[in-house]
């Protein structure tokens, strides 16, 4: 994973009226990383997404997106290379899904019709469907919102409850999108009430408490393929909560609970052990 940072919050405060929403929030997000934010309703989760998108501005501190500090201004000063799905997606009801995205794509004029077709297919929508958005179900609207967020191949994508309204097929397609774009180096920041969603997709998780952000333990099961049983023994001695799984292509597999990929990489580098990541659950 690249160490290049696509998003940096540095000591950010947000005050609306007389109410302090966020206080001294600092974190960063690297290329190819998925960061999740959890917290109670009204804690400021969506406010962080709005700040990262340039739709709102910090009262104090700085926010940097793709190397550029966000500053108050008109639309021309909004951060570039950002895909956004915040709150319930809103589209023009009298247009088709494709026509809605085509209209939005004209704002930056970076992509062609073929790119919109590709994005719609990725979320399981037919780009040639003549159905108007007013006839869409909640799940179809959510799929269209995800397509809108990814269609310009941004380097940073912001998601607010991204699987809301999606059926199992839609959730599967969403997972495929996350994996595909992570490999491209896209960074994701999303908020979700779903523990399963956070557990499955996020490399790091932060929790909002008392108006600030703190790293939250997000234990995931890493299925690691090792080269020999001596390496397995070393890991079991240092990680007593790890356990052995079924072999993969004849090699031993160990299940290692950890907080994120960086911790896994550091652990094996310090041991001098070569490993292959089989899957994460």
Number of C-alpha atoms within 10 A of each C-alpha: 12 9 10 13 17 24 24 21 22 16 17 22 21 23 14 10 7 6 8 13 19 26 18 15 20 17 16 14 21 20 22 26 27 23 22 24 26 22 17 11 9 9 17 22 24 21 19 23 24 16 17 27 25 23 16 17 23 23 14 16 16 18 25 18 24 18 13 13 16 22 16 13 11 9 9 7 12 18 19 16 16 24 22 23 24 21 14 14 16 14 17 14 13 13 16 21 31 26 19 19 24 19 12 13 19 11 8 9 11 11 14 13 13 11 17 23 19 17 25 25 15 20 24 17 18 15 18 12 10 12 14 16 21 14 12 15 12 14 15 20 21 24 30 26 25 25 27 25 22 27 22 20 19 17 23 30 25 25 22 21 19 23 21 18 16 19 12 10 11 20 18 13 18 20 15 14 17 18 15 13 20 18 13 12 19 24 25 28 23 26 25 20 15 14 10 10 17 22 18 16 21 21 21 23 25 19 20 19 14 11 19 19 22 16 12 15 13 20 17 21 19 22 22 21 24 21 15 12 12 9 18 20 11 12 21 16 10 10 13 9 12 19 15 14 13 13 12 12 8 10 13 18 26 23 22 22 19 19 19 18 18 12 12 16 13 11 15 14 12 8 11 10 15 12 15 11 13 13 11 16 13
